[in-house]
Amino acid sequence: MFTGLVEGQGTVRQIASLPVGLRLSIAPDARCFSPSEIRLGDSISICGCCLTVVAVGTDSLDFEAGAETLAKTNLGRLQPGRRVNLERSLRADARLGGHFVQGHVDGTATVSEIRRSSDWIDMWFAVAPEQLRLLVPKGSVAVDGISLTVVDVTADCFSVALIPHTLQMSTLGTVGVGDVVNIENDILGKYVDQLLERRLGRDEKRKAE
């Protein structure tokens, strides 16, 4: 479990192919956290995707991403030198400053528009219908692991407002139109949506009998 308040960024050092996925080597920035603070088996959010640490080096951490992870996220698009958002898993005694983020990415979205107003940015994302239905104005969404408030929702897009601090601390400060980001919908919305779908399905079935 994470908060969506990224601790900082890291740089992809190496990417190696596995029989069923990829092995990623990532070096956290000094201002983020040190690999010496991490233990084998710890969970780290990489651009919103929860991955397990499989090796700890002096200045980098290794992770393995399987086929399902690569199909659902943008991690398969990473290249050496790319910057990624990093967050360690939430401690039970820690303050929750963002919202409950599982690190279970629902899918990806494409940056469709960027509107700048002084140091602030309004960013729009084109997203699949199954994800868009779970987004509501003033609701929560995780974009590349960042806890954000939804500003507006249209027929095929949603927007967020990014303050200078978020732009400085995360990779959203450098993305451009056409870039692909990870999206995790609010867990509460997903459960409510599924419960209602099942309930309505049962009601329709009873009417048909």
N, C-alpha and C positions, 0 to 999 in steps of 0.2 A: 504494500500500500504506500502511496506517495501523496504529496500535497499539491503538486503542480507548481511549487515555487522552486524553480531550478536553482541549483547552487552555483552554477557557472557553466563553462564550456570546456570541451576537450578537443583534441585533434586526432583524426584517424591516422594511425601510423602505418598499419599493414592490413591487408585483406587477403585471406587464403581460402581457396575452395575446399569444401568438405564433400564427402559422398552425397550428403543430403542437405547441404546448406553452406554457410560461410563462417569463418573464424575471424573476428575483428579484434585488432589491437588498438587501444585508444589511450592516449596520454592526457590526463586531466591537467588543466591549467593550474599553476601554483596558487592562484587566488580561489580556486574551486575547492579541492581537497587533495591530499597526498595519497598515493597508492599504499603508503605505509599504514594508513588508517583503515585499509580495506582487508577483509579476510576472504579466503577461498570459500565460495558458496554464497557470498553476499549478493543481494539483489540491487541492481543499479538501473535507473531509468535512462535509456539512451534515446533521446528525442521522443520521449513518451512511451517507449517500449521497454518493458521489464525484462532484463536479461540477467543471467547468473554469471558471476565471476568464476572463470575456470582456470585462470592463472594470474598471479600477481608478480609484476616485475618491479624494478627499482623506480621506474618512472612511467609505467604503463600498466594497463589491465587488459586481459583477454576475455572475450565473450564468444559464444557460439549461437548462431541464429539458424533455426531450422526452416524447412520449406514453408510451413504455415506462416511463420513470422515474416518471411520474405514476401509472401503473397499478399499479406495484409498491410504491410508497412512500406516505408520508403528506404529501409535499410539496405535493400539490394541495389539501390542507386548510389550508395556511398562510394567514394573514391579516396585513396590516400591524400591527406591534406585537407579533407573536408572537416568543417567544424560541426560539433554536435552538442546538444544540451545534455547536462548531467544532473542527476539528483539521486542521493542515497535514499533507501527505504525509510519510512516514517517510524520513529521509535514510539512505543506506547505512551511514554511520558512527555512527548513533545507537543508543542502548540501546533494546531492546525490552522495555518494562515490562508490556504487556498481553498480547495475542496477535495473530497475523497477521489483520488485518481488511482486506478488499479494497475495501470501500466499494461492493460489489455487493449491494444489499439483495435478500433472497429473498422478502420479503413483509412484511405487517404483522400485528400482534397487538393485542388489546384488553386494557387493564388491567381485571382482573376482581375483584381484592381487594387491599386495603392493610391490613397489620397493623403497628401501631406498638408498639415496645417501647423506651421512653425515647427516645434520639436515633436509634435504628436503625429501619429499615423492612423488613419482608418484603413483597415485591410479587409478585403472581401475574398471569400473562398467559394469556389464551385465544388459542390459535394454531391454524392450519390443520394437518390431519394430515400433510401432506407436509413440514412444517417440524418438527412434534413428533417425528417418527420419527428425526430427526437430533440430538435433544437427549438428553443423558444426565446424571445427577447427577454433579457435580464437573467436568463438561465446560465448554467456553467458548461464550459467545454474545455477540453485540453487540446491544444494545438502544438504539436511537436513537444509534448510534455509540459507545456506552460498552461497553468490555470488561468482562464480568461472568462470574462463576462460577454455573453452574446449581446450585441447592440441591436441588430436588425436581421430579419429573416425574410427572404423573397421566395419566389417559386422554385429557384434552383441555387441560391447562394445565401450565405450569411456573412455578417461583418463583426469585427471586434475593433475596439479602440486601444491603441498601444501607447503607453506613456514612455517618456525617455528612458526611465530606469529599465523597463522591460526590453526595450530596443538595445540597450547597452549590455545587459546581462545575458541575452539569449540570441539565438541565430536568426530570430525574426527581424533583427536590425539589418540583415544583409540579404534577405530573400528578395526575389523579384517576381514579376508577373510570369506565370508559367511554371514556377517552381512547385514541387509536390511536397506536402506536409502530412504528418500523421494526425489523425483525429480520434479522440476517445470521447464518446458521448457520456453525459452524466449517468452514473449507475442507477440513480433513482428513476430517471426517465426510462431507462431500458427495462427495468422490472415492471413499472406501471404499464408500459406499452405491451409487454408480453402477457401480463395478467389480463388486461382488457381484451387483447386479441383472442386469448383462450376462452374468456367468458362470452364474448360475442359469438365465437365459433360454436360454443355449446348451445347458445340461445338459438342460433340459426338452425342447428341440427334438430333441436326439439320442435321448432316450428315446422320443419319439413317432415317430421314423423307423423 
